[in-house]
Amino acid sequence: LAAIIPCFEIGLVWNTGYRLDTVSVGLTISQFGISCFRATLCLLLPRRPDVYHDGQIVDRERTVSAMERLTFSWVDNLLNHAVANEGLEIDDLPKMPFNTRSETLHTHLDRMRGSRALWRSLVVAHQNSLILQSSLSMIICVLSFGPQAAMYGILTSLENRYSNPDLNPKDANEAWAWVFGLGTVLILSSSIESWLWWIIYAKLWIPIYEGLSALVFAKSMRCKDIKQLVSLEEKEGDDHDADKMQQDVVSQSPINLASVDSKRIADFVMFSYLIPSSVIRLLIGGVFLVHLIGWPSLLAGVATALLVAPMNAYLTKNYSTAQEEYMKASDKRMGAVGEVLHGIRQIKFAALEQQWQDRIKEKRRAELGLLWQTSLYT
C-alpha cells in the first residue's frame, strides 16, 4: 500500500499538468523504493518456528514465509531428500497439520452434522473452501477468453495500421497494449489456475475423503458383526440367490464405503465447479460468436449440437447402466475374495482351494466383460 500510493500521487500530478521539481521526484522515488524493499522483507519473514507432533515435524505450509508459500517451495527440502535417497519412506513424510488430521476432521464433521443430512453437513463444514473454489473458477472462466480477445485486438490494430498509414501514434501503440495485456492475462490465468487446483486437492478432496473415511470406520466400530453361514452345496445349487445375498452384505462393507464411495463423493466435490463454469463459458463464448459471426451462424451451431444431443444421451445412459453393473460385479468379486480371506483356514482344511479359485475367476471374468462393455461407451 505504501508503494502504490506514491504511484497514484505521481499519476494525479502528471494528469493535472504540474511538473515536480527534482527534490520532489527524488523523495517520491526514495519512498517508493523503501516501500518495495520493506514489502519484500515482509514477504521473506517466516511466519512461525517449526512445529512438531509425536516427535516429527508438521507440514511447513503455515511455517514458511509468504513468498515460499505462494511459490509452493516449502516442499523443496522433502523433494531434495527424495532425490538424495532415491525414494521416500513413510517416516520421511511430515505430519499432517492439526486441521487436516482424521481425528480433527471426524470431530468437526460430526459436530457440523447434527440433524442435517450428510451432504448438507459437508457443505457447511467446507463452505469457505467451496466459496473460494467457485470464485476462482469464475475468474478463470473470464480470463480463459482473455488470450483470444487480446489476439483479436492485436490483429484489429495491425489491420487499422496498414489500412490507414496516417494513424495517430497513440492509436498505433494500441497493438503493444494488447501484447502486454495478453502476457498479463496468461500469467494471471496460470497463477489462479494453480491456486484453484491447490484448493481443490488440499482443501477439499483430502479433507472430505479423510472425514468420510473416519465417519465410516467410526460407525463400523459401533456396528455388530453378524455373519450367516451358508453351506457350499446351497451356494453351488443356487448361485443367483447366493450372489444376491452376498451383494446385500458387501454393499454395506466398511472397506467399500471408505475406499470407493468416499472417493466418489470427494471426486464429485473436486469437479463440481465445472458445472457452473461450463455454463458461464458457453454464455461468454456465445457473446463473442455473436459479435464475430452473427446470430444465424450461432443458431446453426446450436442446432447441430441439439441434433447430436439424443445420441449423446443414449450413450450416456448406456454408459451409466454398464458402469453400475460393473461396480456390482466388482463388489461381488471383492466379497468373494474377502470371504476367502476370512475363511482361509477352513478352506485349506477342507481342500476347497480349487473350487474357490474357480469361483473367483468366474466373477473376475464377468467383471472384465462388464469393464470392456463400459469402455465401449467412453
C-alpha positions in Angstrom: 0.0 0.0 0.0 2.9 2.4 0.8 4.4 1.6 -2.6 1.1 2.1 -4.5 0.2 5.4 -3.0 3.2 7.3 -4.5 2.3 5.9 -7.9 -1.2 7.3 -7.6 0.2 10.6 -6.5 2.6 10.8 -9.5 -0.3 9.9 -11.8 -2.6 12.6 -10.4 0.1 15.2 -10.6 1.0 14.2 -14.1 -2.6 14.4 -15.3 -3.0 17.9 -13.9 -0.1 19.2 -15.9 2.0 20.1 -12.9 5.7 19.3 -13.1 7.5 18.2 -10.0 10.9 19.6 -9.1 14.0 17.4 -8.7 13.7 17.2 -4.9 10.1 16.1 -5.0 10.8 13.4 -7.7 13.8 12.1 -5.6 11.7 11.9 -2.5 8.9 10.1 -4.2 11.3 7.6 -5.8 13.0 7.1 -2.5 9.7 6.5 -0.8 8.6 4.0 -3.5 12.0 2.1 -3.3 11.9 1.9 0.5 8.3 0.7 0.5 9.1 -2.0 -2.1 12.2 -3.1 0.0 10.1 -3.3 3.2 7.4 -5.3 1.4 10.0 -7.7 0.1 11.4 -8.2 3.6 7.9 -8.8 5.0 7.3 -11.5 2.3 10.6 -13.2 3.2 10.0 -13.4 7.0 8.9 -16.9 8.3 5.5 -17.0 9.9 6.4 -19.2 12.9 9.0 -21.7 14.1 8.8 -25.3 13.1 6.0 -27.3 14.9 6.5 -30.9 15.9 3.9 -33.6 16.6 4.8 -37.0 18.1 8.5 -36.2 17.5 8.1 -35.4 13.8 7.9 -32.1 12.1 4.5 -30.9 10.9 3.9 -29.8 7.3 5.6 -26.4 6.9 3.0 -24.8 4.8 2.0 -22.3 7.5 5.5 -22.1 8.9 7.4 -20.7 6.0 7.3 -17.1 4.6 4.6 -15.8 2.4 6.9 -15.9 -0.7 7.7 -19.6 -0.1 4.0 -20.4 0.4 3.0 -18.6 -2.8 5.6 -20.3 -4.8 4.9 -23.8 -3.2 8.6 -24.0 -2.3 8.2 -25.3 1.3 8.4 -28.9 0.0 11.8 -28.3 -1.6 13.6 -30.0 1.4 11.4 -33.1 1.1 11.9 -33.3 -2.7 15.7 -32.9 -2.3 15.6 -35.6 0.4 13.7 -37.9 -2.0 16.3 -37.3 -4.8 19.3 -37.8 -2.5 17.9 -41.1 -1.1 16.2 -42.3 -4.3 12.8 -42.5 -2.7 10.7 -41.8 0.4 9.8 -43.8 3.4 6.6 -43.2 5.4 8.7 -41.8 8.3 10.2 -39.2 5.9 6.9 -37.5 5.3 5.9 -34.7 7.7 2.9 -34.9 10.0 -0.4 -33.5 8.8 -1.4 -30.1 10.2 -4.0 -30.2 13.0 -6.9 -29.1 10.9 -6.3 -31.9 8.3 -5.9 -34.9 10.6 -8.5 -37.5 10.5 -9.4 -37.2 14.2 -10.0 -33.4 13.8 -11.9 -33.8 10.6 -14.1 -36.5 12.1 -14.9 -34.4 15.2 -15.6 -31.3 13.1 -17.8 -33.2 10.6 -19.7 -35.0 13.4 -20.3 -31.7 15.2 -21.5 -30.0 12.0 -23.8 -32.9 11.1 -26.2 -32.8 14.0 -29.7 -33.4 12.5 -28.6 -32.4 9.0 -28.2 -34.7 6.0 -24.7 -35.8 5.3 -24.3 -33.7 2.1 -25.5 -30.6 4.0 -23.0 -31.1 6.7 -20.2 -31.5 4.1 -21.3 -28.2 2.5 -21.4 -26.4 5.9 -18.1 -27.9 7.1 -16.3 -26.9 3.9 -18.2 -23.8 2.9 -15.2 -21.4 2.9 -13.2 -23.7 0.5 -16.3 -24.2 -1.7 -16.9 -20.4 -2.0 -13.2 -19.9 -2.8 -13.3 -22.6 -5.4 -16.4 -21.2 -7.1 -14.9 -17.6 -7.0 -11.6 -18.7 -8.6 -13.4 -20.9 -11.2 -15.5 -17.8 -12.2 -12.4 -15.7 -12.6 -10.7 -18.4 -14.7 -13.8 -18.5 -16.9 -13.4 -14.9 -17.7 -9.6 -15.0 -18.1 -9.8 -18.0 -20.4 -11.2 -15.8 -23.1 -8.5 -13.1 -22.5 -5.9 -14.5 -24.9 -8.5 -14.8 -27.7 -9.7 -11.2 -27.1 -6.1 -9.9 -27.0 -5.2 -11.7 -30.2 -8.3 -10.2 -31.8 -7.3 -6.8 -30.6 -3.8 -7.2 -31.9 -5.0 -8.3 -35.4 -7.5 -5.4 -35.5 -4.8 -2.9 -34.6 -2.4 -4.2 -37.2 -5.2 -4.1 -39.9 -6.0 -0.5 -38.9 -2.3 0.5 -39.1 -1.8 -0.9 -42.6 -5.2 0.3 -43.9 -4.6 3.9 -42.5 -1.0 4.9 -42.6 -1.8 8.4 -41.2 -2.9 6.9 -37.9 -2.4 8.7 -34.7 0.8 7.5 -32.9 -1.3 6.8 -29.7 -3.6 4.6 -31.8 -0.5 2.9 -33.3 0.7 1.9 -29.9 -2.6 0.1 -29.2 -1.2 -3.1 -30.6 1.6 -3.0 -27.9 -1.0 -2.5 -25.2 -2.8 -5.6 -26.4 0.5 -7.5 -26.4 1.2 -6.6 -22.8 -2.4 -7.4 -21.9 -2.0 -10.9 -23.5 1.1 -11.6 -21.4 -0.7 -10.3 -18.2 -3.7 -12.4 -18.8 -1.7 -15.5 -19.4 0.3 -15.0 -16.2 -2.8 -14.3 -14.1 -4.7 -17.3 -15.6 -1.8 -19.7 -15.0 -1.3 -18.5 -11.4 -5.0 -18.6 -10.5 -5.4 -22.0 -12.1 -2.6 -23.4 -10.0 -4.2 -21.8 -6.9 -7.5 -23.4 -7.8 -6.0 -26.9 -8.1 -4.3 -26.4 -4.8 -7.6 -25.5 -3.2 -9.3 -28.5 -4.9 -6.9 -31.1 -3.7 -5.6 -29.7 -0.4 -8.7 -28.0 1.0 -11.5 -30.1 -0.5 -10.5 -33.6 -1.8 -8.2 -34.7 1.0 -10.3 -33.3 4.0 -13.6 -34.7 2.6 -12.1 -38.1 1.8 -10.4 -38.4 5.2 -13.5 -37.1 7.1 -15.9 -39.6 5.4 -13.5 -42.5 5.8 -13.2 -41.6 9.5 -17.0 -41.5 9.8 -17.3 -44.9 8.1 -14.8 -46.6 10.3 -16.2 -44.9 13.5 -19.6 -46.2 12.5 -18.3 -49.7 11.8 -16.7 -49.9 15.2 -20.2 -49.4 16.7 -21.9 -52.0 14.5 -22.4 -55.7 15.3 -20.5 -58.1 13.1 -23.1 -60.7 12.2 -22.3 -63.5 9.8 -24.7 -66.0 8.3 -23.4 -69.5 7.5 -24.5 -71.0 4.2 -23.3 -74.4 3.0 -21.3 -74.6 -0.2 -23.8 -77.0 -1.7 -26.6 -74.5 -1.4 -24.4 -71.8 -2.9 -23.5 -74.0 -5.9 -27.1 -75.1 -6.3 -28.5 -71.5 -6.3 -25.7 -69.1 -7.4 -28.2 -66.3 -8.1 -29.6 -66.2 -4.6 -26.1 -66.6 -3.1 -24.8 -63.7 -5.2 -27.8 -61.6 -4.3 -27.2 -62.2 -0.6 -23.5 -61.6 -1.0 -24.2 -58.3 -2.8 -26.5 -57.2 0.1 -23.7 -57.9 2.6 -21.0 -56.4 0.5 -22.9 -53.2 -0.3 -22.6 -52.1 3.3 -18.9 -53.2 3.7 -16.9 -50.5 5.5 -14.0 -51.1 3.2 -16.1 -50.4 0.1 -17.7 -47.4 1.7 -14.3 -46.0 2.7 -12.3 -46.8 -0.4 -14.9 -46.5 -3.2 -17.9 -44.4 -2.1 -16.0 -41.8 -0.1 -13.6 -41.3 -3.0 -16.6 -40.9 -5.4 -18.1 -38.1 -3.2 -14.7 -36.4 -2.9 -14.2 -36.7 -6.7 -17.6 -35.1 -7.3 -16.9 -32.2 -5.0 -13.5 -31.8 -6.7 -15.0 -31.4 -10.2 -18.4 -29.9 -9.2 -17.1 -26.4 -10.2 -17.1 -27.5 -13.8 -20.9 -27.4 -13.9 -21.4 -23.6 -13.4 -18.1 -22.7 -15.1 -19.2 -24.6 -18.3 -22.5 -22.6 -18.4 -20.6 -19.3 -18.0 -18.1 -20.3 -20.6 -20.9 -21.1 -23.0 -22.5 -17.7 -22.4 -19.3 -15.7 -22.8 -18.4 -17.8 -25.9 -21.9 -17.1 -27.3 -21.4 -13.4 -26.9 -18.1 -13.5 -28.7 -19.6 -15.6 -31.5 -22.5 -13.2 -32.0 -20.0 -10.4 -32.3 -17.8 -12.2 -34.8 -20.2 -14.3 -37.0 -23.7 -13.1 -36.1 -26.8 -14.8 -34.9 -27.5 -17.0 -37.9 -24.2 -18.9 -37.7 -24.5 -19.2 -33.9 -28.0 -20.6 -34.2 -26.8 -23.1 -36.9 -24.1 -24.3 -34.5 -26.6 -24.6 -31.6 -29.0 -26.6 -33.9 -26.2 -29.0 -34.8 -25.5 -29.6 -31.1 -29.2 -30.2 -30.4 -29.3 -32.8 -33.2 -26.4 -34.7 -31.7 -27.8 -34.5 -28.1 -30.1 -37.6 -28.4 -27.2 -39.8 -29.4 -25.1 -38.3 -26.6 -28.0 -39.0 -24.1 -28.3 -42.6 -25.4 -24.6 -43.3 -25.0 -24.5 -41.6 -21.6 -27.4 -43.7 -20.3 -25.9 -46.9 -21.6 -22.6 -46.0 -20.0 -24.2 -45.3 -16.7 -26.0 -48.7 -16.8 -22.8 -50.5 -17.8 -20.9 -48.7 -15.0 -23.4 -49.7 -12.4 -23.3 -53.3 -13.5 -19.6 -53.2 -13.5 -19.5 -51.9 -9.9 -21.9 -54.6 -8.8 -19.7 -57.3 -10.3 -16.6 -55.7 -8.7 -18.4 -55.7 -5.3 -19.3 -59.4 -5.8 -15.7 -60.3 -6.6 -14.4 -58.3 -3.7 -16.9 -60.0 -1.4 -15.8 -63.4 -2.6 -12.1 -62.5 -2.0 -13.0 -61.2 1.4 -14.9 -64.4 2.2 -11.9 -66.5 1.2 -9.5 -64.4 3.3 -11.8 -64.7 6.4 -12.2 -68.4 6.0 -8.8 -69.4 4.5 -8.1 -71.8 7.4 -11.3 -73.7 6.9 -10.9 -73.7 3.1 -7.4 -75.2 3.3 -8.5 -77.7 5.9 -11.3 -78.9 3.6 -9.1 -78.8 0.5 -11.5 -76.4 -1.3 -8.9 -74.2 -2.8 -9.7 -75.2 -6.4 -13.4 -74.6 -6.1 -12.9 -71.2 -4.6 -10.3 -70.3 -7.1 -12.7 -71.2 -10.0 -15.5 -69.2 -8.4 -13.3 -66.1 -8.0 -12.0 -66.5 -11.6 -15.6 -66.7 -12.8 -16.5 -63.5 -11.0 -13.4 -61.8 -12.3 -14.2 -62.8 -15.9 -17.7 -61.4 -15.5 -16.1 -58.2 -14.1 -13.7 -57.9 -17.0 -16.5 -58.4 -19.5 -18.5 -55.6 -18.0 -15.4 -53.4 -17.9 -15.0 -54.0 -21.7 -18.6 -53.2 -22.2 -18.2 -49.9 -20.2 -15.2 -48.9 -22.2 -17.2 -49.2 -25.5 -19.3 -46.2 -24.4 -16.4 -43.9 -23.5 
